[in-house]
Amino acid sequence: MVEIKQVLIPDIGDFKDVPVIEVLVKTGDQVKSEDPLISLESDKATIEIPAPFTGVIKEINVKPGDKVSEGALILSIEAADRAENAVTDAPVVLDKAEESGEVVVESVVDPKKAVVERIEKSLSESFVSSPKAHAGPSVRRFARELGVNLGLVTGSGLKQRILKEDVQAFVKAELSKSQGNDGFGATLNLLPWPQVDFAKFGPIKLKSLSRIQQITGANLHRNWVMIPHVTQFDVADITDLEALRKESNKSTDKDNVKLTLLAFLMKALTATLKEFPTFNASLDNNGNEVNLVMKHYFHLGFAVDTPQGLVVPVIKDVDQKGVILIAKELSRLSILAREGKLKPTDMQGASFTVSSLGGIGGTAFTPIINAPEVAILGLSRANVQPVYRDNQFVPRLMLPLSLSYDHRVIDGASAARFTTHLANVLTDMRLALL
Ligand code: CAO
């Protein structure tokens, strides 16, 4: 015989007017005895009210945000016939009763002890995993089964409470990431970072990273792990270029701008990028296919060392500018960078980046590509070297070039051709005019 029974809030100890945080079932759901029906949350505990018997939910009388106390009507269940309740549930519940001392749950009145026990259980559960996460025991259980760290899940429920759907959405997003649908990512299964008590070995002091360091650090880390980098080294004979630069700097006809090596380099680089357009491109993965976005503009980023950390302003349309204008913009943007006054637009849109350490020193380095660009050029300190030419050694000013490239897009032969071309242009800047 069909029997509709009301389920009331049982004895929940001293808790009164406890907010309903989540309704875990809907009308028409088939529930089994002990399935969680609703979650309550006081300032001390999360409480799940279990179904006292097997049946189908007929009507729900509470919603999230309602406040309830002992005796309040939660919902009505069309109970499965007693035989089913007894046959299907009794052994299970009885087993549990034997194991844990739980009371067999059969009627609206009986679940008291079970609920109290669940309160204790849920309190302990909420401390076991992700103690800071805001979620009920059934969601925690669900997350544990899937191996999800609730600390990483954003809750969409009342007071940012994590719902079952949030855990499902999180798992879906993680799976699609590991399948590379978000770009080119793969899940790294790394050892945890070593935790060392450095103070054991000597005096230490903590210094926090600047905001710029934190942002660039995260970007560099992503670029380093996601892009298969190869670095091609070369040297360019800039003896004549340096003579030209020094001569040009004597001229008064240049708005008092100091013409730096970097300004000439950018001009030469643009000529080489025009010759090798694949270096002036970006990889684009829209989830279905991977394309190379070829850029018909030449916006060059350049790394600037500032007291707050590394920033990369961008000079737009370098191909349309002369060396004097490029030098002017280099100076203006470097000053703004060092004063921390760059606007976001000053740092956007680069199609290729240069990192010049030549003013400081060094012979070569392996710059990290500024994603989503596909290559970056590093410059080290030019120095005079003996070069064997026409059966004799002659002193030449040689500029070390370090080109890091994304090997998914560029192969080694192209990279060697690129640096050879660039070195030739730097050796004879007239080539930049062609
Ligand atoms: N070889 C030899 N000398 C060089 C040189 C090179 N490759 N590049 C610059 N110089 C010389 C310049 O000619 C200048 O000398 P003079 O004063 O005698 O003319 C001096 O070094 C200083 O140059 P500069 O650094 O002021 O000017 P720049 O245009 O070469 O560089 C800038 C500008 C902004 C790139 C540079 O100041 C800077 O910040 N570099 C650091 C970039 C960086 O940190 N990269 C690392 C990224 S990865 O962590």
Residues whose N, C-alpha, C, O or C-beta is under 5 A from the ligand:
A	BS01	CAO	T260 L261 L262 A303 V304 D305 S334 S355 S356 L357 G358 G359 L379 S380 R381 A382
